[in-house]
């Protein structure tokens, strides 16, 4: 009878050319689950304090979830973890596709890589062997080309799965990610640069081992029930109606709690682009480097990025492993690239509204260019917006840009800047490491215009609209992330359905109450962080989790897969443990949590005078204090208290 996990990891030392299996004690899984928790367990122990993120002591982990391949649904997500060269602290990035199950089919719950190879290599793994192979001829190829070459070279009966870097990772751009599935990026934290510094071009996985859950029958019973919710559909409206809905949400003084079923309908039909125009209208999407509003990117302009624009180009939909929704798609495009993955909401708005760019053709093109380069589109768009504002303020000049006029709403300028960043050419070399590094080099007050938290560019959700985002951007061990929590996420997770002690939000409430910092909100935010660590430990897609815990049985699946008999409270406790491990990692590496707070502008200091978020400000200081207390961390510094660390050591020893 199985237990859902394989009980071992693959450990690779590129400096020594050594590869070995390492058995993992059951207690490690019980304490930290799999996925990100397993990564936190090893990285905290094995990366020495102060290690150079681009040096040999940094360790990169590639991790499937504990539930991946067990017959559960939505569990095809994988993670790459390491010390981030972008933030200097804990780094992680999450991606879907087919790669997660491929790790487990090789018989591992994680592949960890340390050291630096003397020459470019790729790691080839099956269920019976693992070896390093020469990748000199692949160095310089983009990620899509690299994958095609390696698939052709290594194909046996089945197509192998590939994770690789493109030129951005090779050039050690601090906003580089790791690419799978012909252009899907584990984008955040700059971990592609770590792979490039290690001269590890790719991982090629070609195993065929089967994963056995403890109770397969129960797994399937639970999955069938979940699938009924995933398939539930309503006849739905057109793209423009989404903009109208956003405008209504902006005008009403009241807000209704969000049910994730609505998001699921939107996701099934359009993918994340369903949010595009609605988010602009309701004030969720930051505009013009966070200093503008929906009025600067009004319905006539934002119509250019309406969900239907992207849907019209979609030629095929696709699913990640074990996903019943399938929010992905391939779009036919014109110009240099014939096709590209359907751009995500984050990509469209970072390269669109944030720069006031209303040219979808440029967004399609840059989407593919960035995917192939292996560069984070959120950070790229945010860095372009930063550069335009610096140019506007005279902090960079025509001389710096090589004669390129930087202006809001100029698609050609956005394209030219991103192309230069990908090539590290001219001004692009300055910008290729993101806003914080560029602002330090530019000097004067350039840092005021760098919309980042702890060095990581902020995503396309405005904390002045939902203060939960503002909090999580600031306090997460990997700052500047939108995939953890917000007030809306808490409503959609529906954790109170499984953990009755957690607060149940009102169905309808006054918007003004969102801005009051209080203990109840802190409990909800901490619950979001804990739950997200469970999801990332299990390999569950965030969008699946939005169905709510009464519809997606994450806790029950974990018990059925492993044979454990644990309560939802026990799992959230494991989530809290992982959060403290990641924060302890940061403290070990000299990160001051308070310094991860994003700039005042993003908190409404001063408040905007017009648009959806006018007169709104976030009390981040009080919210952070309340949040840190929930984890047994010092409420002033954000560092885990000695007694919290002692408990952590006991529980993870
Ligand atoms: S909802 Fe989308 S991202 Fe999530 S698992 Fe399904 S296809 Fe992948």
Boltz pocket constraint, residues with backbone or C-beta under 6 A from the ligand:
constraints:
  - pocket:
      binder: B
      contacts: [[A, 74], [A, 75], [A, 76], [A, 96], [A, 97], [A, 318], [A, 319], [A, 320], [A, 321], [A, 323], [A, 324], [A, 325], [A, 326], [A, 327], [A, 328], [A, 541], [A, 542], [A, 543], [A, 544]]
      max_distance: 6.0
